[in-house]
Amino acid sequence: MSDEMECMCLECGISSHFPAVDLSFDTFPGFAGKRTVTNLFCPQCGGVLFVVGLVGEEPCYRTG
Ligand SMILES: [Zn+2]
């Protein structure tokens, strides 16, 4: 069973889903208490991604 994690781009703000096993991210929170992904980048603009959380969990950011 593979969990997917939702990641959001710091540059353009889009969110993408990646298998959790494919992600490497900082071991301590950085920007706004989020962990930044260190091995993958935004598919749209190449910007830095941060981890929002597991897909399907209650999002911890505001969508409005
Ligand atoms: Zn982007």
PDB file of the backbone (N, CA, C, O) and the ligand in Angstrom, with CONECT records:
HET     ZN  A 101       1
ATOM      1  N   MET A   1       0.836  -1.186   0.000  1.00  0.00           N
ATOM      2  CA  MET A   1       0.000   0.000   0.000  1.00  0.00           C
ATOM      3  C   MET A   1       0.873   1.240   0.000  1.00  0.00           C
ATOM      4  O   MET A   1       1.717   1.427   0.877  1.00  0.00           O
ATOM      5  N   SER A   2       0.657   2.080  -0.997  1.00  0.00           N
ATOM      6  CA  SER A   2       1.514   3.254  -1.099  1.00  0.00           C
ATOM      7  C   SER A   2       0.728   4.517  -0.814  1.00  0.00           C
ATOM      8  O   SER A   2      -0.275   4.815  -1.463  1.00  0.00           O
ATOM      9  N   ASP A   3       1.198   5.228   0.148  1.00  0.00           N
ATOM     10  CA  ASP A   3       0.568   6.502   0.469  1.00  0.00           C
ATOM     11  C   ASP A   3       1.024   7.561  -0.510  1.00  0.00           C
ATOM     12  O   ASP A   3       2.173   7.567  -0.952  1.00  0.00           O
ATOM     13  N   GLU A   4       0.125   8.444  -0.838  1.00  0.00           N
ATOM     14  CA  GLU A   4       0.502   9.592  -1.636  1.00  0.00           C
ATOM     15  C   GLU A   4       0.504  10.822  -0.754  1.00  0.00           C
ATOM     16  O   GLU A   4      -0.307  10.962   0.162  1.00  0.00           O
ATOM     17  N   MET A   5       1.428  11.702  -1.051  1.00  0.00           N
ATOM     18  CA  MET A   5       1.502  12.933  -0.286  1.00  0.00           C
ATOM     19  C   MET A   5       1.217  14.113  -1.198  1.00  0.00           C
ATOM     20  O   MET A   5       1.606  14.131  -2.366  1.00  0.00           O
ATOM     21  N   GLU A   6       0.538  15.085  -0.644  1.00  0.00           N
ATOM     22  CA  GLU A   6       0.250  16.287  -1.399  1.00  0.00           C
ATOM     23  C   GLU A   6       1.338  17.313  -1.134  1.00  0.00           C
ATOM     24  O   GLU A   6       1.691  17.592   0.012  1.00  0.00           O
ATOM     25  N   CYS A   7       1.858  17.865  -2.217  1.00  0.00           N
ATOM     26  CA  CYS A   7       2.896  18.875  -2.110  1.00  0.00           C
ATOM     27  C   CYS A   7       2.445  20.124  -2.855  1.00  0.00           C
ATOM     28  O   CYS A   7       1.786  20.036  -3.891  1.00  0.00           O
ATOM     29  N   MET A   8       2.799  21.265  -2.331  1.00  0.00           N
ATOM     30  CA  MET A   8       2.406  22.516  -2.960  1.00  0.00           C
ATOM     31  C   MET A   8       3.639  23.325  -3.322  1.00  0.00           C
ATOM     32  O   MET A   8       4.623  23.375  -2.584  1.00  0.00           O
ATOM     33  N   CYS A   9       3.551  23.955  -4.487  1.00  0.00           N
ATOM     34  CA  CYS A   9       4.667  24.753  -4.973  1.00  0.00           C
ATOM     35  C   CYS A   9       4.714  26.104  -4.267  1.00  0.00           C
ATOM     36  O   CYS A   9       3.695  26.775  -4.110  1.00  0.00           O
ATOM     37  N   LEU A  10       5.895  26.482  -3.854  1.00  0.00           N
ATOM     38  CA  LEU A  10       6.058  27.789  -3.214  1.00  0.00           C
ATOM     39  C   LEU A  10       6.002  28.917  -4.228  1.00  0.00           C
ATOM     40  O   LEU A  10       5.749  30.067  -3.869  1.00  0.00           O
ATOM     41  N   GLU A  11       6.234  28.595  -5.486  1.00  0.00           N
ATOM     42  CA  GLU A  11       6.312  29.630  -6.515  1.00  0.00           C
ATOM     43  C   GLU A  11       4.947  29.926  -7.118  1.00  0.00           C
ATOM     44  O   GLU A  11       4.501  31.074  -7.115  1.00  0.00           O
ATOM     45  N   CYS A  12       4.278  28.892  -7.639  1.00  0.00           N
ATOM     46  CA  CYS A  12       3.023  29.112  -8.355  1.00  0.00           C
ATOM     47  C   CYS A  12       1.812  28.616  -7.587  1.00  0.00           C
ATOM     48  O   CYS A  12       0.680  28.913  -7.967  1.00  0.00           O
ATOM     49  N   GLY A  13       2.023  27.874  -6.528  1.00  0.00           N
ATOM     50  CA  GLY A  13       0.916  27.519  -5.648  1.00  0.00           C
ATOM     51  C   GLY A  13       0.110  26.308  -6.055  1.00  0.00           C
ATOM     52  O   GLY A  13      -0.868  25.970  -5.387  1.00  0.00           O
ATOM     53  N   ILE A  14       0.493  25.637  -7.141  1.00  0.00           N
ATOM     54  CA  ILE A  14      -0.250  24.440  -7.498  1.00  0.00           C
ATOM     55  C   ILE A  14       0.123  23.306  -6.555  1.00  0.00           C
ATOM     56  O   ILE A  14       1.221  23.281  -5.998  1.00  0.00           O
ATOM     57  N   SER A  15      -0.801  22.371  -6.384  1.00  0.00           N
ATOM     58  CA  SER A  15      -0.491  21.210  -5.565  1.00  0.00           C
ATOM     59  C   SER A  15      -0.412  19.979  -6.454  1.00  0.00           C
ATOM     60  O   SER A  15      -1.166  19.835  -7.416  1.00  0.00           O
ATOM     61  N   SER A  16       0.508  19.104  -6.115  1.00  0.00           N
ATOM     62  CA  SER A  16       0.702  17.868  -6.858  1.00  0.00           C
ATOM     63  C   SER A  16       0.764  16.717  -5.872  1.00  0.00           C
ATOM     64  O   SER A  16       1.113  16.893  -4.704  1.00  0.00           O
ATOM     65  N   HIS A  17       0.420  15.539  -6.363  1.00  0.00           N
ATOM     66  CA  HIS A  17       0.473  14.349  -5.525  1.00  0.00           C
ATOM     67  C   HIS A  17       1.641  13.469  -5.958  1.00  0.00           C
ATOM     68  O   HIS A  17       1.835  13.206  -7.144  1.00  0.00           O
ATOM     69  N   PHE A  18       2.406  13.025  -4.979  1.00  0.00           N
ATOM     70  CA  PHE A  18       3.518  12.129  -5.254  1.00  0.00           C
ATOM     71  C   PHE A  18       3.474  10.962  -4.283  1.00  0.00           C
ATOM     72  O   PHE A  18       3.046  11.119  -3.139  1.00  0.00           O
ATOM     73  N   PRO A  19       3.917   9.781  -4.734  1.00  0.00           N
ATOM     74  CA  PRO A  19       4.038   8.671  -3.788  1.00  0.00           C
ATOM     75  C   PRO A  19       5.007   9.040  -2.673  1.00  0.00           C
ATOM     76  O   PRO A  19       6.090   9.566  -2.929  1.00  0.00           O
ATOM     77  N   ALA A  20       4.613   8.763  -1.447  1.00  0.00           N
ATOM     78  CA  ALA A  20       5.427   9.166  -0.299  1.00  0.00           C
ATOM     79  C   ALA A  20       6.835   8.575  -0.377  1.00  0.00           C
ATOM     80  O   ALA A  20       7.801   9.195   0.068  1.00  0.00           O
ATOM     81  N   VAL A  21       6.944   7.372  -0.947  1.00  0.00           N
ATOM     82  CA  VAL A  21       8.245   6.717  -1.005  1.00  0.00           C
ATOM     83  C   VAL A  21       9.207   7.423  -1.959  1.00  0.00           C
ATOM     84  O   VAL A  21      10.422   7.243  -1.867  1.00  0.00           O
ATOM     85  N   ASP A  22       8.659   8.228  -2.877  1.00  0.00           N
ATOM     86  CA  ASP A  22       9.503   8.943  -3.835  1.00  0.00           C
ATOM     87  C   ASP A  22      10.022  10.265  -3.299  1.00  0.00           C
ATOM     88  O   ASP A  22      10.878  10.904  -3.910  1.00  0.00           O
ATOM     89  N   LEU A  23       9.507  10.658  -2.179  1.00  0.00           N
ATOM     90  CA  LEU A  23       9.827  11.995  -1.669  1.00  0.00           C
ATOM     91  C   LEU A  23      10.938  11.961  -0.640  1.00  0.00           C
ATOM     92  O   LEU A  23      10.990  11.094   0.233  1.00  0.00           O
ATOM     93  N   SER A  24      11.830  12.943  -0.773  1.00  0.00           N
ATOM     94  CA  SER A  24      12.760  13.234   0.305  1.00  0.00           C
ATOM     95  C   SER A  24      12.489  14.654   0.729  1.00  0.00           C
ATOM     96  O   SER A  24      12.341  15.545  -0.109  1.00  0.00           O
ATOM     97  N   PHE A  25      12.422  14.867   2.016  1.00  0.00           N
ATOM     98  CA  PHE A  25      12.182  16.234   2.465  1.00  0.00           C
ATOM     99  C   PHE A  25      12.968  16.517   3.730  1.00  0.00           C
ATOM    100  O   PHE A  25      13.428  15.611   4.424  1.00  0.00           O
ATOM    101  N   ASP A  26      13.105  17.797   4.005  1.00  0.00           N
ATOM    102  CA  ASP A  26      13.859  18.223   5.169  1.00  0.00           C
ATOM    103  C   ASP A  26      13.300  17.580   6.433  1.00  0.00           C
ATOM    104  O   ASP A  26      12.094  17.367   6.561  1.00  0.00           O
ATOM    105  N   THR A  27      14.176  17.284   7.337  1.00  0.00           N
ATOM    106  CA  THR A  27      13.755  16.596   8.552  1.00  0.00           C
ATOM    107  C   THR A  27      13.196  17.541   9.597  1.00  0.00           C
ATOM    108  O   THR A  27      12.647  17.107  10.610  1.00  0.00           O
ATOM    109  N   PHE A  28      13.336  18.819   9.351  1.00  0.00           N
ATOM    110  CA  PHE A  28      12.728  19.773  10.284  1.00  0.00           C
ATOM    111  C   PHE A  28      11.978  20.827   9.489  1.00  0.00           C
ATOM    112  O   PHE A  28      12.357  21.150   8.364  1.00  0.00           O
ATOM    113  N   PRO A  29      10.920  21.358  10.072  1.00  0.00           N
ATOM    114  CA  PRO A  29      10.089  22.334   9.357  1.00  0.00           C
ATOM    115  C   PRO A  29      10.857  23.598   9.019  1.00  0.00           C
ATOM    116  O   PRO A  29      11.674  24.080   9.804  1.00  0.00           O
ATOM    117  N   GLY A  30      10.576  24.130   7.824  1.00  0.00           N
ATOM    118  CA  GLY A  30      11.208  25.366   7.388  1.00  0.00           C
ATOM    119  C   GLY A  30      10.157  26.427   7.172  1.00  0.00           C
ATOM    120  O   GLY A  30       9.533  26.895   8.124  1.00  0.00           O
ATOM    121  N   PHE A  31       9.957  26.808   5.932  1.00  0.00           N
ATOM    122  CA  PHE A  31       9.012  27.856   5.573  1.00  0.00           C
ATOM    123  C   PHE A  31       7.627  27.599   6.167  1.00  0.00           C
ATOM    124  O   PHE A  31       7.018  26.562   5.901  1.00  0.00           O
ATOM    125  N   ALA A  32       7.142  28.520   6.953  1.00  0.00           N
ATOM    126  CA  ALA A  32       5.788  28.460   7.516  1.00  0.00           C
ATOM    127  C   ALA A  32       5.524  27.132   8.227  1.00  0.00           C
ATOM    128  O   ALA A  32       4.389  26.658   8.264  1.00  0.00           O
ATOM    129  N   GLY A  33       6.568  26.539   8.787  1.00  0.00           N
ATOM    130  CA  GLY A  33       6.391  25.292   9.508  1.00  0.00           C
ATOM    131  C   GLY A  33       6.229  24.085   8.622  1.00  0.00           C
ATOM    132  O   GLY A  33       5.888  23.001   9.094  1.00  0.00           O
ATOM    133  N   LYS A  34       6.477  24.269   7.306  1.00  0.00           N
ATOM    134  CA  LYS A  34       6.345  23.164   6.371  1.00  0.00           C
ATOM    135  C   LYS A  34       7.700  22.564   6.061  1.00  0.00           C
ATOM    136  O   LYS A  34       8.737  23.214   6.191  1.00  0.00           O
ATOM    137  N   ARG A  35       7.668  21.315   5.651  1.00  0.00           N
ATOM    138  CA  ARG A  35       8.889  20.652   5.206  1.00  0.00           C
ATOM    139  C   ARG A  35       9.009  20.823   3.706  1.00  0.00           C
ATOM    140  O   ARG A  35       8.057  20.579   2.965  1.00  0.00           O
ATOM    141  N   THR A  36      10.174  21.239   3.265  1.00  0.00           N
ATOM    142  CA  THR A  36      10.380  21.398   1.830  1.00  0.00           C
ATOM    143  C   THR A  36      10.935  20.111   1.236  1.00  0.00           C
ATOM    144  O   THR A  36      11.754  19.419   1.842  1.00  0.00           O
ATOM    145  N   VAL A  37      10.463  19.814   0.033  1.00  0.00           N
ATOM    146  CA  VAL A  37      10.907  18.613  -0.682  1.00  0.00           C
ATOM    147  C   VAL A  37      12.270  18.887  -1.297  1.00  0.00           C
ATOM    148  O   VAL A  37      12.480  19.931  -1.914  1.00  0.00           O
ATOM    149  N   THR A  38      13.184  17.960  -1.129  1.00  0.00           N
ATOM    150  CA  THR A  38      14.556  18.198  -1.568  1.00  0.00           C
ATOM    151  C   THR A  38      14.920  17.482  -2.861  1.00  0.00           C
ATOM    152  O   THR A  38      15.953  17.785  -3.457  1.00  0.00           O
ATOM    153  N   ASN A  39      14.096  16.541  -3.308  1.00  0.00           N
ATOM    154  CA  ASN A  39      14.488  15.765  -4.492  1.00  0.00           C
ATOM    155  C   ASN A  39      13.526  15.911  -5.671  1.00  0.00           C
ATOM    156  O   ASN A  39      13.790  15.377  -6.749  1.00  0.00           O
ATOM    157  N   LEU A  40      12.431  16.616  -5.484  1.00  0.00           N
ATOM    158  CA  LEU A  40      11.485  16.831  -6.567  1.00  0.00           C
ATOM    159  C   LEU A  40      11.104  18.300  -6.591  1.00  0.00           C
ATOM    160  O   LEU A  40      11.145  18.996  -5.577  1.00  0.00           O
ATOM    161  N   PHE A  41      10.728  18.754  -7.796  1.00  0.00           N
ATOM    162  CA  PHE A  41      10.367  20.155  -7.945  1.00  0.00           C
ATOM    163  C   PHE A  41       9.056  20.275  -8.692  1.00  0.00           C
ATOM    164  O   PHE A  41       8.564  19.307  -9.271  1.00  0.00           O
ATOM    165  N   CYS A  42       8.504  21.456  -8.674  1.00  0.00           N
ATOM    166  CA  CYS A  42       7.212  21.703  -9.289  1.00  0.00           C
ATOM    167  C   CYS A  42       7.214  21.304 -10.762  1.00  0.00           C
ATOM    168  O   CYS A  42       8.084  21.732 -11.520  1.00  0.00           O
ATOM    169  N   PRO A  43       6.229  20.473 -11.176  1.00  0.00           N
ATOM    170  CA  PRO A  43       6.156  20.067 -12.583  1.00  0.00           C
ATOM    171  C   PRO A  43       5.783  21.219 -13.508  1.00  0.00           C
ATOM    172  O   PRO A  43       5.988  21.125 -14.719  1.00  0.00           O
ATOM    173  N   GLN A  44       5.255  22.271 -12.977  1.00  0.00           N
ATOM    174  CA  GLN A  44       4.828  23.402 -13.794  1.00  0.00           C
ATOM    175  C   GLN A  44       5.932  24.439 -13.976  1.00  0.00           C
ATOM    176  O   GLN A  44       6.206  24.884 -15.091  1.00  0.00           O
ATOM    177  N   CYS A  45       6.557  24.815 -12.870  1.00  0.00           N
ATOM    178  CA  CYS A  45       7.493  25.927 -12.952  1.00  0.00           C
ATOM    179  C   CYS A  45       8.877  25.585 -12.419  1.00  0.00           C
ATOM    180  O   CYS A  45       9.792  26.403 -12.518  1.00  0.00           O
ATOM    181  N   GLY A  46       9.045  24.406 -11.863  1.00  0.00           N
ATOM    182  CA  GLY A  46      10.346  24.015 -11.346  1.00  0.00           C
ATOM    183  C   GLY A  46      10.660  24.591  -9.979  1.00  0.00           C
ATOM    184  O   GLY A  46      11.795  24.518  -9.506  1.00  0.00           O
ATOM    185  N   GLY A  47       9.639  25.166  -9.346  1.00  0.00           N
ATOM    186  CA  GLY A  47       9.828  25.774  -8.034  1.00  0.00           C
ATOM    187  C   GLY A  47       9.932  24.753  -6.920  1.00  0.00           C
ATOM    188  O   GLY A  47       9.717  23.558  -7.118  1.00  0.00           O
ATOM    189  N   VAL A  48      10.268  25.254  -5.747  1.00  0.00           N
ATOM    190  CA  VAL A  48      10.391  24.398  -4.564  1.00  0.00           C
ATOM    191  C   VAL A  48       9.005  23.982  -4.081  1.00  0.00           C
ATOM    192  O   VAL A  48       8.074  24.786  -4.036  1.00  0.00           O
ATOM    193  N   LEU A  49       8.896  22.717  -3.726  1.00  0.00           N
ATOM    194  CA  LEU A  49       7.648  22.186  -3.189  1.00  0.00           C
ATOM    195  C   LEU A  49       7.752  22.048  -1.678  1.00  0.00           C
ATOM    196  O   LEU A  49       8.831  21.792  -1.142  1.00  0.00           O
ATOM    197  N   PHE A  50       6.640  22.216  -1.003  1.00  0.00           N
ATOM    198  CA  PHE A  50       6.609  21.824   0.402  1.00  0.00           C
ATOM    199  C   PHE A  50       5.494  20.820   0.631  1.00  0.00           C
ATOM    200  O   PHE A  50       4.521  20.749  -0.119  1.00  0.00           O
ATOM    201  N   VAL A  51       5.668  20.048   1.690  1.00  0.00           N
ATOM    202  CA  VAL A  51       4.741  18.956   1.980  1.00  0.00           C
ATOM    203  C   VAL A  51       3.518  19.503   2.694  1.00  0.00           C
ATOM    204  O   VAL A  51       3.624  20.132   3.746  1.00  0.00           O
ATOM    205  N   VAL A  52       2.344  19.250   2.099  1.00  0.00           N
ATOM    206  CA  VAL A  52       1.091  19.650   2.734  1.00  0.00           C
ATOM    207  C   VAL A  52       0.628  18.568   3.692  1.00  0.00           C
ATOM    208  O   VAL A  52       0.238  18.851   4.825  1.00  0.00           O
ATOM    209  N   GLY A  53       0.676  17.328   3.230  1.00  0.00           N
ATOM    210  CA  GLY A  53       0.253  16.215   4.077  1.00  0.00           C
ATOM    211  C   GLY A  53      -0.121  15.031   3.219  1.00  0.00           C
ATOM    212  O   GLY A  53       0.000  15.066   1.994  1.00  0.00           O
ATOM    213  N   LEU A  54      -0.574  13.986   3.873  1.00  0.00           N
ATOM    214  CA  LEU A  54      -1.008  12.817   3.144  1.00  0.00           C
ATOM    215  C   LEU A  54      -2.290  13.126   2.386  1.00  0.00           C
ATOM    216  O   LEU A  54      -3.174  13.813   2.899  1.00  0.00           O
ATOM    217  N   VAL A  55      -2.386  12.613   1.159  1.00  0.00           N
ATOM    218  CA  VAL A  55      -3.595  12.785   0.368  1.00  0.00           C
ATOM    219  C   VAL A  55      -4.755  12.096   1.078  1.00  0.00           C
ATOM    220  O   VAL A  55      -4.637  10.955   1.527  1.00  0.00           O
ATOM    221  N   GLY A  56      -5.866  12.799   1.171  1.00  0.00           N
ATOM    222  CA  GLY A  56      -7.040  12.232   1.819  1.00  0.00           C
ATOM    223  C   GLY A  56      -7.193  12.652   3.258  1.00  0.00           C
ATOM    224  O   GLY A  56      -8.266  12.514   3.846  1.00  0.00           O
ATOM    225  N   GLU A  57      -6.117  13.168   3.830  1.00  0.00           N
ATOM    226  CA  GLU A  57      -6.235  13.691   5.182  1.00  0.00           C
ATOM    227  C   GLU A  57      -6.793  15.102   5.142  1.00  0.00           C
ATOM    228  O   GLU A  57      -6.773  15.777   4.113  1.00  0.00           O
ATOM    229  N   GLU A  58      -7.277  15.511   6.261  1.00  0.00           N
ATOM    230  CA  GLU A  58      -7.772  16.873   6.375  1.00  0.00           C
ATOM    231  C   GLU A  58      -6.629  17.836   6.067  1.00  0.00           C
ATOM    232  O   GLU A  58      -5.588  17.783   6.722  1.00  0.00           O
ATOM    233  N   PRO A  59      -6.806  18.710   5.085  1.00  0.00           N
ATOM    234  CA  PRO A  59      -5.726  19.635   4.748  1.00  0.00           C
ATOM    235  C   PRO A  59      -5.467  20.606   5.886  1.00  0.00           C
ATOM    236  O   PRO A  59      -6.379  21.024   6.599  1.00  0.00           O
ATOM    237  N   CYS A  60      -4.206  20.948   6.031  1.00  0.00           N
ATOM    238  CA  CYS A  60      -3.837  21.811   7.150  1.00  0.00           C
ATOM    239  C   CYS A  60      -3.578  23.227   6.667  1.00  0.00           C
ATOM    240  O   CYS A  60      -2.998  24.038   7.389  1.00  0.00           O
ATOM    241  N   TYR A  61      -4.000  23.520   5.463  1.00  0.00           N
ATOM    242  CA  TYR A  61      -3.886  24.877   4.959  1.00  0.00           C
ATOM    243  C   TYR A  61      -5.274  25.364   4.567  1.00  0.00           C
ATOM    244  O   TYR A  61      -6.198  24.566   4.409  1.00  0.00           O
ATOM    245  N   ARG A  62      -5.410  26.618   4.419  1.00  0.00           N
ATOM    246  CA  ARG A  62      -6.704  27.173   4.061  1.00  0.00           C
ATOM    247  C   ARG A  62      -6.833  27.242   2.546  1.00  0.00           C
ATOM    248  O   ARG A  62      -5.925  27.706   1.857  1.00  0.00           O
ATOM    249  N   THR A  63      -7.962  26.778   2.038  1.00  0.00           N
ATOM    250  CA  THR A  63      -8.146  26.749   0.594  1.00  0.00           C
ATOM    251  C   THR A  63      -8.815  28.009   0.086  1.00  0.00           C
ATOM    252  O   THR A  63      -8.804  28.280  -1.114  1.00  0.00           O
ATOM    253  N   GLY A  64      -9.394  28.777   0.986  1.00  0.00           N
ATOM    254  CA  GLY A  64     -10.082  29.993   0.556  1.00  0.00           C
ATOM    255  C   GLY A  64      -9.054  31.007   0.242  1.00  0.00           C
ATOM    256  O   GLY A  64      -9.389  32.127  -0.145  1.00  0.00           O
TER     257      GLY A  64
HETATM  258 ZN    ZN A 101       5.271  25.876  -9.448  1.00  0.00          ZN2+
END
